[in-house]
Amino acid sequence: MNFHTLRSLIKKGQISPVYYFFGKEKYLAEILSEEIIKNKISYEERDYSVFKFELEETGWEEIVNILSTSSFFSKSKVVIVKTNFSSRKKRGETYKDIVLLKNYLISPSQSSYLVVIDEERKEELFKIFSSSPHCTIFFLYPLKPDEIQSLIEERIIERGKKISPSAMAILLEEAQEDLSLSLNDLEKILTYIGDKDRIDREDIENLVTYSGRFRIDSLIKAMDERDKFLAFRILKDILENFEPVFIVGTIASVYCRRYNNLLGEEYQTRERRNINEGEKEKLLYAFDKRMKRNEFILKIIFDTDIKIKSNPFNKGIVEEMIAKIIEGEGSLGNEGV
């Protein structure tokens, strides 16, 4: 089964209760996961029905518990688990609840959807998921040029637009290097052209966010996913066009907004009367983890802000900040930002 076939099945609602995606093309897993979410969870319910975990930080006991618990907020829930391991923890510690996972896969919930993204295809996990008749296994292979073009064209058609051959050539060239950045740029271009019905080469060349590779939003996404290689690759492009003090300030504004949003969500959850105490406690526990991670990041950013004001052109200060955020403890969890 190729990527477009699987994506088409998901869009039609033919969704397995469990997916195991493995391979280096993580962005394909994000696209497929988003299709599952769009099919099963309304936009308004996402904050309470979509859960994201890093396996090195959250054991299978907690994950299986969430999968098995009925949701009070929607008919379905989607749980996305990434199996990123660092040198700080032994892999064996993460697998202590593996029996719970095996038991869950025998008879998975009919209202929960588990998506596991395993970049390295860890042998033990692969065997476990391969043995389940309820699981769809899919290799995240590098898309061929014609598949990439089909994906780009589909995005454009969905927005009621067209694209000139020369503009498509530019996007395809970038997509060969990094598909995720190319698709992110496409979204910016579609917004940029407004009511115009076709993307032309001039639109791409004139767009500051493209030609200057101003990708702070993509940088923050890479930081959230703790993808150090991608984050520093994007940062290098940004530093060629913007001063370090501007970059730090922009990143600070994003995380301050997130923190304020979390405070508001936590208050609303505490005030809810239509959920039982057990469910409320789980939600508040998740909020607490996200708050601690955000506070940790904000402290790093504020410390960096002090340093950068006395040395506004020092790129190394920004690089140090990004590394500390990515390598730091805690999980952003289900941010929805």
Buried (B, 14 or more C-beta within 10 A) or exposed (E): EEBEEBBEBBEEEEBBBBBBBBBEBBBBBBBBBBBBBBBBBEEEBBBBBBBBBBBBBBBBEBBBBBBBBEBBBBEBBBBBBBBBBEEEEEEEEBBEBBEBBBEBBEEBBEBBBBBBBBBEBBEEBBEBBEEBEBBBBBBBEEBEEEBBBBBBBEBBEEBEBBBBEEBBEBBBEBBEEBBBBBBBBBEBBBEBBEEEEEBBBEBBEEBEBBEEBBBBBBBBBBBBBBBBEBBBBBBEBBBEBBBBBBBBEBBBEBBBEBBEBBEEBBEEBEEEEEBEEEBBEBBEEBBEBBBEBBBBBBEBBEBBBEBBEEEEEBBEBBBBBBBBBBEEEBBBBBBEB
